[in-house]
Amino acid sequence: MSTFKRSVAGILALLGLQAAHAADLAINDPAPAFTLKDQAGQAHALADYRGHWVVLYFYPKDDTPGCTTEACSFRDDIPQLRALGVQILGVSVDDTESHARFADKYHLPFPLLADSSGQVASAYDSLWSLGPLRFARRNTFIIDPQGRIAKIYRSVKPAGHSREIQHDIQALQKAVAKPATP
């Protein structure tokens, strides 16, 4: 951990605040494995999506303005995302019941995964604690078909993020499809 990060962590600890984080993830790192339940109680493991592109997006809270904007943008763009072979997975520390209400209210056609313990968000350096309050940071990870992190977005702006994802996945897929030149 850098001196700056240690200093910030120390200051936060003195204030009774804690930034929960794992080692910094980087492009080409293996994506941390997980198994979480969705809004219908069905378990989803990252390994279930091997061979597919995955957009794993962390968001703070169901049915809040920014989170609704982001989720509904993915919903509206789902035909284009599916045409690219992409699976969308939303993750927050809310429980499955909260996810079910949110998904039903906005007709979300993709899994919302309940990370009530915060362990998965922590593994992806996307958990923020403020005293007893914990929530996921608005971060997104594109995971390639081999299970490696292909792109990382930190502190996402909800409006336009789905389109940004589509553009970047198209570029990543083109880069993978290019034959290596000797």
Secondary structure, 3 states (H helix, E strand, C coil): CCHHHHHHHHHHHHCCCECCCCCCCCCCCECCCCEEECCCCCEEEHHHHCCCEEEEEECCCCCCHHHHHHHHHHHHCHHHHHHCCEEEEEEECCCHHHHHHHHHHHCCCCCEEECCCCHHHHHCCCEEEECCEEEECCCEEEECCCCEEEEEECCCCCCCHHHHHHHHHHHHHHHHHCCCCC
